[in-house]
Amino acid sequence: MQPKIRIKKGDTVKVLSGDDKGQTGKVLKVDVKNYRAFVEGVNMVSKATKPSAKTPQGGIVKTEAAIHISNLMLVDAKGNATRVGRRVAENGKLVRYSKKSGEEIK
């Protein structure tokens, strides 16, 4: 059984390790099965593409590659990297909150 993924699409995250350490970006996609995420502007790779309707010229295209979830940390509304907790809100729904500030994560 894999650990619970605390990062969702649309979250702002900070990279903790690797070549892009210290960079922040928005999560574009989360691969739950492989425990990886695609972050905007982070872990860029060059891919060779054939000419197609979308790219009539073809050639080399820069795109984001997946980065392991353990190398990412959520950034709260104040701009601080924080751990994520889960608790039941007043309306009875389970919500994520910042362990650093205690505020709910939208």
C-alpha positions, -999 to +999 in steps of 0.1 A: +000+000+000+013+034-010+013+064+014-015+091+010-007+117-016-012+151-001-005+171-033-033+178-058-035+193-093-034+231-091-014+233-059+018+254-057+048+233-046+085+238-039+111+214-051+132+200-022+160+181-040+174+175-074+186+197-102+156+221-098+160+224-060+144+256-046+121+262-076+084+266-072+056+259-096+020+248-101+012+211-103-002+203-138-009+166-132-005+140-105+003+103-114-011+085-083+000+050-094+037+059-099+037+085-070+049+113-093+037+148-103+043+172-133+052+207-122+050+237-144+085+249-155+103+222-134+123+192-145+123+203-182+134+178-208+140+180-246+119+156-267+123+150-304+089+152-322+078+142-357+060+168-378+022+166-372-008+189-374-001+203-340+036+209-347+040+211-385+078+219-382+086+190-358+120+192-341+130+194-305+103+205-279+109+213-243+084+197-219+080+189-182+089+155-170+075+138-139+091+144-105+087+122-074+062+134-049+087+130-020+108+157-036+079+182-034+065+203-006+033+223-006+035+261-005+007+277+015-011+310+008+016+330+027+043+315+005+058+292+031+067+256+024+047+235+048+037+199+057+000+190+051-024+176+076-061+166+073-089+173+097-127+175+097-140+210+092-172+225+109-193+214+079-182+178+084-160+176+053-123+165+054-100+194+046-063+198+042-045+223+064-010+238+067+008+224+097+030+255+099+003+281+100-027+260+109-048+276+081-070+256+057-056+250+022-080+259-005 
